[in-house]
Amino acid sequence: MESEKPNECPLHGGGADAQSLVGRLLGEVVASRHIYGGGDLAAPLDVWLIDDLGAAVHVTTGSDGCLIVEESGPHTGYDMGDSGRVTVGAIGNETPFADHIGESILAVREEHEPNTGRVALEFSFPRGRIRCESWAGDLRLTLM
């Protein structure tokens, strides 16, 4: 798939309009995590930002290093045999988003790269900012 717009990912397209998140009240955050061996929780593979009306926005990384943002609800976890399992559930206070549950998203800033499309989103809340980015193929969430 070739991108029709300069800021779109050539493989995944443009995804959801990140600006549509502005004004939404963050009601819940759900994440998927890969568990292998002893059960130590890794950083999230995906996060779903669920607003107070139940609408969900999925944020994850693409195989080409883009940051995928799409309107879709959480999937169920799954077993990968000897490679571990992926769990999906509410994350409570385990990510930077936890401190902003119940707050409205005031602004969203996007960053793009020419051959990849969207690579980062920065969310502004009344009490701080959170950066979501594709970093070496992983989803990285940072409190700003």
Sequence and secondary structure as in RCSB ss.txt:
>XXXX:A:sequence
MESEKPNECPLHGGGADAQSLVGRLLGEVVASRHIYGGGDLAAPLDVWLIDDLGAAVHVTTGSDGCLIVEESGPH
TGYDMGDSGRVTVGAIGNETPFADHIGESILAVREEHEPNTGRVALEFSFPRGRIRCESWAGDLRLTLM
>XXXX:A:secstr
   SSTTSBTTTB  S GGGGTT BEEEEEEEEEE TT    S SEEEEEETTS EEEEEE TTS EEEE     
  EE GGG EEEEEE TTSSGGGGGTT B  EEEEEEETTTEEEEEEEEETTEEEEEEEETTEEEEEE 
